[in-house]
Amino acid sequence: MSKVAKAAVGLMIVTILSKIIGFAREQVLSFVYGAGMYTDIYFATMNIPNVIFAAIGAALSTTFIPLYCDINANLGEKESLKFTNNILTIVFIICILIAMLGLVFTEPLLKIFAFGFEGERLAIGIEFTRILIFSVVFIGISNVLTAYLQVKNNFTIPGLISFPQNIIVIISILLSAKYGPYVLVWGTLIGISSQVIFQLPFAYKSGYRLKPHIDLKDRYLKKMLILTGPVLVGVAVNQVNIMVDKNLASLLPEGSISALNFADRLNSFILALFITSIVAVIYPMLSKLSHEDNKEKFSEYIVKSSNSIILLVIPISIGAIVLSKPIVKLLFERGAFDASATLMTASALSMYSIGLVAYGLRDIINKVFYSLQDTKTPMINGAIAMGLNIVLNLIFVKFMGHKGLALATSLSALICTFLLFYSLRKKIGNFGQEKILTTAIKALLSAVLMGVCVTFAHEFIINHTGVGFIGQAISIFGSVLVGVIVYGIFVIILKIEEVSMIIDLLTKKIKR
């Protein structure tokens, strides 16, 4: 577990750096083009390859890893490499066909994603799309290489692929200011292709050798197709959920959709930083242990990874609830984003934060089922979550407006996470769920006490620093520091196993 922890921490650091450079890219783009016609067209056309591969990419990475482990364990490295080349070749051919279809049916394809484009915007959009549609080829290959590197326990390189891409895009934005917007589009295509170029040498170092190969009769390919179906449905269910939320929000007062979007971005950052990092590292480990039939170690990984999510995310959730208004005010309240927008966004953030730990645990348990080559259970759970979310949406939106939509999302996630744990208990028996529950109760108690201290600390500091930007920043960071100390003290007092393990490791290093 110490290797897993190091890999997860390393991936978290890489994620932070990636987010920073991604933010810099957005700042440069807004500086050069503002919120004008070319920006609208660029975002709309960029969305096409991203949406096409949102589901396919998730399905590829989810099903490839356990099957690779299965082949490697039963047939050896040579056959697992053959399987990798088979998948890569087929993905390459499919992506080329998608790109060709995009060239032929560019206008109707663009109309699906931007039905309001007419005249000059439509003409430029078609030209942008015909360039960017070829990015699906590089995105498809990159997804396979990422899964291959992760199964080889290399998580840093897949986490770094956005670095060269964003640097190339930033350079292309600056050059496009002088030479025209098409430089930006070609630069973006080159940037996406850099994901493949960047990963390939490290894949070779890990043992990969490119040898184009197609075997449509391969039983593992057929198995992958069977497993992929439910994953695709699960991703589609999430998209339906988002569409329902946005449609209901569009019936509410102006600013409701924006408030939900801004709040969701903040939550997404936490998910990407902590939860996605842990899940990405733990999934290949679970797949290997599943094929080795090491039930004791398999259960240990479930407990440790779940408890890590709980220990990290519960205090963040409580902190986001009690500091929602000052956080949103510090990050967004300037220009057209006024005090009213801050209140709307802060209330949505509070409601989303209630379900934050559920999102993390659901990701972990979904990956447990995928490592057992069971994609149906997560799909069924996703369908239940969608239905429950819609019902709760319709109930809460009447009384709470946009806050009700965020609360419905959180409650449906919490309920369905409990159902997933129940389903896992039925499938594999006792896996240490009582340890997870004990940790959750202790972490929640510690976080609530922390929340009380943070509230008083923030009020005390802000009264002395004032409400200016610097004062706000000091009060938030100061109260967060108080929260970290208080939470740390309480989890040590309550003797949470994972915390004791960390303290023991640190004590040993200090003695050395």
N, C-alpha and C positions, 0 to 999 in steps of 0.2 A: 504493500500500500504506500510505502514511502516513495517509491519510484513513480507511482500514479500521482501522488500529491505534488511531487516536483514538476512532473509534466503538466499538471493542471495549473499550477502557479505560473509556470513558464508561458503557457497558452494565454492566461489572463493578462500577463504583462504585454504580450504581443497584441492581444485584442485591444488593450488601452491605446497602444501606439497606433494601431490600425484605425481606431476611431478618431484619433487626433488628426491624422493625415487625411482621413475621409472628410472631416469637418473643414480642414484647410482647403480641400478641393472645392467644397460647396461655397466657401467664402470667396475663392478666386472666381468661380463661375458667376456668382451673384454680382461681384465687383465689375466684371467685364461686360456681362449681358443683362444684369438686373432681372426684373420679372417681365420680360418682353416676349415677343413672338418666337425668337429663336430658342429661348429657354423652354417655352411650352412645347415646341416641336421636338427639341432634343430629349426632354423627359418622356414625352409620349412615345417616341420611337425607341428609346432605350428600354422602355417598359416591355416591349414586345418580346425580345429574346429572354429577358428575365422571367416573365410570366410563363413562357413556353417551357422553360427548364426548371421552374420552381418545383413542380410536382415530379418531373422526370429525374431531376438531380437528387431530390430527396429519396426517391425510390431506388435509384442506383446505389447511392452511398449506404442506404439502410440494408439492402439485400445482398450487396456484394461482399461485405465483410464477413458475415457468418458462413456464407457459402465458400469463400476463399479458405477460411479456417477449417471447414469440413473437408475440403479437397486436400489441403496441405497435410492434415492429420491422417487421412485415410490413404491417399495416393502419392503424396510427396510433393516436393517443391516444383519439379518439372511439370506436373499436371496442373498445379495451381497457377503457374506462369502461363501455361497454354490456355487455361480458362480466362485469365486476365486479358490476353491478346485477343481471344475470341470476342469478349465483351467490348473491348476497345475498338476492334474492327467494325463490329455491328453498329455500335454507337456512332462511329465516324460516318458510316454509310447512311444511317438514318438521318443524321444531322445535315449531311450534304443534300439529301432529298428534301428535308424541311426548308433549307436555304433556297433550293431551286423553286419549290412551290411558292416561297415568299417572294421570289423575283417575278413569278408569273402572275400571282394574285396579290400584288403589293397594295393596291388601292382598297379592295374589300378588307384585307387584313388590317390596314391602318384604320379603316372606318370602325372596326370592332373596338379598337383601343382609344380612338379619338373621333367619335362620330360627328363632332361639331366642326371639324376642319373643312374649310371650303377655300376656293380660290388659291391665293398665293401660299397660304399655310398648308393646304392640301398638296400642292405641287412640290413644295420644299420637303414636306413630310415624306412623300413618296421617294424622293431622292435620298433622304437620310436613311429611310428604312431599307432601301436596296443596298446600302453600304453596311449597315449594322446587322442585317439579317444573317450575315456570314459569321457573326460572333457566336451563333448557336453551336457551330462546329468546335470552336475553342472551349466554350463553356462545357460541352459534353465531354470532351477529352479530359479537361481539367477535373471534372467530377470523378472520373475513374481514377486518375492519378492521385487525387486527394485521398480517396478510399484506400488505394494501394499503400500509400505512405503511412496512413493511420494504422493499418493492419500490421505494418512493420514497426509500429511504436514511434513513428516520427510525426509529431503533432505541430512542431514549431514551423516547419516549412509551409504546410497548408495554411497555417495562420498568418503567414507573411506574404501570401500571394497578392494581397491588395496593395502592398507597398510599391512594387514596380509599376503596377497598373495605375495607381493614383498619381505617381510622379509623372508618368508619361501623359496622363490626361491633363494634369496641371500645366505642363509645358505646352501641350497642344492648345489649351485655352488661351494662354498668353500669346502664342504665335497666331492664333486665329483672330486676335484683335487687330493684327496688321494684314494678314493674308486671307481673311474671310472665314466664315463659320464651318466650311467644309473641312478645314484643317482640324477642327475640334472633333468632327465625326470620324475622320480617318484615324486621328490620334486615339480616340476611344477604342476603335477596332484593334489597333496595334496594342493598346494597353491591355485589352482582354486577352489577346493572343499571348501576351507576356506571362500569363498564369501558367500556360503549358510550358513555355520555354524555361521559366523559373523552376518548375517542379521536376522536369524531365531528368536533369543531371543527378538530382538527389534520389529519384526513383531508380536510376541505373546503379547508383552507389548502394542502394538497398537490395539489389539483385535483379531488378527488372531488365528484360531484354526485349526490344521491339521486334516482333515477327508476325506480320499480318496473317491472320488465320480466321477462317469461318467454318463453323461446324453447327449447323442448325439442328442437328439431331442430338447434340450433347445433352445428356439428361440433367446436368446442372444448369444449363441454360433454360431448359423447360421448367425446372424447379424455380429458377429466378423469376421467370415470367409469372408463375403461379403466385409467388410471394409478393411480386410487385403490384399486382392488381389491388389488393386491400390497402397498400400504402398510398397508391394514387387516389383511391376513394377517400382515405383519411385526410390527405392534403386538400382535396376538393371540398370536403366537409368544412375545413377551416376557412376556406375562401368564401363559402356560402355564409358562414357565421359573420364574417367581416362585412359582406354585402348587406346582410339583414340589419346589422348594427348601423351601417352608414345610411341605409334607406330610412330607418326609423328616426335617426338623428336629423335627417333632412326635413322631417315634419316638425321639428322643434324650433325654438327661437334661433335667430342668426347667431353664429358663433359656436353652436353645439358640436358640429362636426370637427371644427378646428380644435376645440377644447379636448375632445376625445383623442384626436390625432396627436396633439402635443403631449398629453398625458401618457399615451401609448408609447411614444418615442422614448420617454424617460424610463418606462418599464422595460422596453426592449433593450435599452442599454444595459440594464442590470442583468437581464436574461442572457445577453450575449457575453457579458463580462464574466459572470460567475457560473450560471447554469450550463450554458452551451459549452464552456471550457471543460467543465467536469464531465459532462455527458460524452463529449468527443473523445476524451481520454479513456473513460471507463468502458465504452462500448466494445472496442476490440478485445479488451481483457475478458469481458463477460462472454464474448463469442468463443474465445479460445477455451475458457474454463467449461463452457457448455459442452463442447465437443470432447473435452477430456473427461467429462462426466464427474468432475470434481465438485460434488454438491456442497461440501463444507466450505471450500474456498469461494465458490459461486455465491453462497448465501452471505459470506463475510463481505464480499464486494458490494452486494446489494445494500447491506446494513450500513457499511462505512460511507458509501457514496450518498445514500439517502440522508444519513445523519449530517454529512458535510453540507448538503444543500440546506437542511433545516437550520443548522448552526449559523450559516452565513446569511440566509435569506430572511428568516423570521425577524431578526433585529433590524434589517434594512427595511422590511415592510412596516414595522412599527415606527421606525424613524421617518419613513416617507409619509406616513399618516399624520404624525404630530408636527412635522416640518413642511408639509405640502405647500402651504401658502408662501412662506419665505423662500423655499427652493424655487418655485415657479416665478416668483417676483424677481429673484436674483438673475435667473437664466433668461427670462423672456420679456419682462415688463419694461419696454422701451418703444418709442415710436408709436405705431398704431395699436400695439398690444398694451391696453390700458388696465386699470385696476379691476374692472368688471371681467375682462378676459382672464386675469390672474385668478380671480375667485372661481370662475367656471372650470378652468383647467386644474386648479388645486383640488377642487371637490371630486373631479373625475379621477385624478391621481390617487386620492385617498381610497376611493372605491376599488380601483384596479389593484392597489397594493394589498388589499385583503386576500386576494387569490394568488399573490406572487409565489408563495411557497408551493402552492398546488401545481402551478405551471412547471416548476422545477422537478417536483416529485413525479409528475405525470410523464415528463420527458425521460427520467431515469427508468421508470417501470415499463414504459413503452419499449425502451431499448432492451430491457430484460426479456420481454416477450419476443422481440425481433431476434435476439441472440439465441433463443430457443426455436427459431424459425416458425414462430407463430405471429403472423401479421393480421390475422382475423380478429383477435381479441381487441387490440388497439383500435381497429377500424370500427368495430361494434361500439366500443366505448366512445369513440369520436362522434358517432352518429347519435348516441344517447346524449352526449354533451351538447350537440347542436340543437336537438329537439328541446332539451331542458332550457338551454339558453334562450331560444325563441319564446318559449312559454313565459319564462321569467322576465324577458324583455317587455312583453306585452302587458305584464302585470305591473312591473316597477316603473315603466316609462310614464304611466298615467299619474303617478304620485310624486315621482322624483325627477322626471325629465331626463336629461342626458346622464345624470348621476345614476339613475336606475339602470341604464344600459351597461354602464361600467360594473355596477354591483351584480347584475345578472351574469355577466361574464365570469366574475370571480366566484360566485356561488356555484355555478354550473361546473367550474373547474374543480372546486373543492369536493363536491359530491361525487363527481366522476373519478377523482383520484382515489377516494375511498373505495369505490367500486372496482378500480383496477387492482388495488391491494387485495381486495377480497378474491378477485379472479385469480391472482397469482398464488394466493394461499391455497385455493382449490387445485391449482395445476401442479404445484411442486411441493405442497405441504408446508410445514413450519420453516420459514426462512429467517427468523429473527425479528418478526414484525413487532413483538412486544418491546424489543430494544429501541426500535424506531419510535414507537409511541411514547416510551419513557423519555427519550431525548427531546421529542417534540414538546411534551408537557413542561419539562425543565427549561427548555429554550424559550418557550412562550412566556413562562412566569418571569424569567430573567429579563426578557425583552419588554414586558409590560412595566416592570419596575424601572428599567432603563428609560422607557418613554416618559414616565413621570418626571424623572430627573432631567431629561433633555428639555422638556417643556419649561421647567423652572429655570434651567441654565440659559436657555435662549432668551427668555423674558429679562433675566438679570443682565445678560451681556448687551442686548439691544438697547436697554435703557441707559447704558453707559457709553455705547459706541455711536448711537444715533442711527437713523434710517437711510443714510446715504449708501452708495454702492459698496464702499469699503467697509462701512459699519455692518451692512447686511452680510457681507462675505465673512467678516470676523465672527459675527454672532453665529452663523451657520456652522463654520468650521470649528469654532470653540465648543458649541453644544454637541457637535458630532464627536469631538474628542472626549468630552465628558461621557457621552453615551457609550463609546468604545470601552472606556475604563470601567464604568459601572457594570456593563454587560459582562466584561471579562471577569470581574470580581465575583459576580453572581454565578456564572457557569462553573467557575473553579470551586466555589462553596458547595454547589449542588453536585459536584463530582461527576460531571459528564465524561464518559469514557474517552471519547476522541480528544477532548481538551487535556485530560490527564496524559494521554499518549504524546501529545505535542509538547507538553511541559517536560516530560521525561526525556524526549529527544533533545530539547534545548539544554536541559541540565547536563546531559552526557557530553554535548558539544562544548559547553562551558568548562567542564572538568578537564576535557582533553586539552 
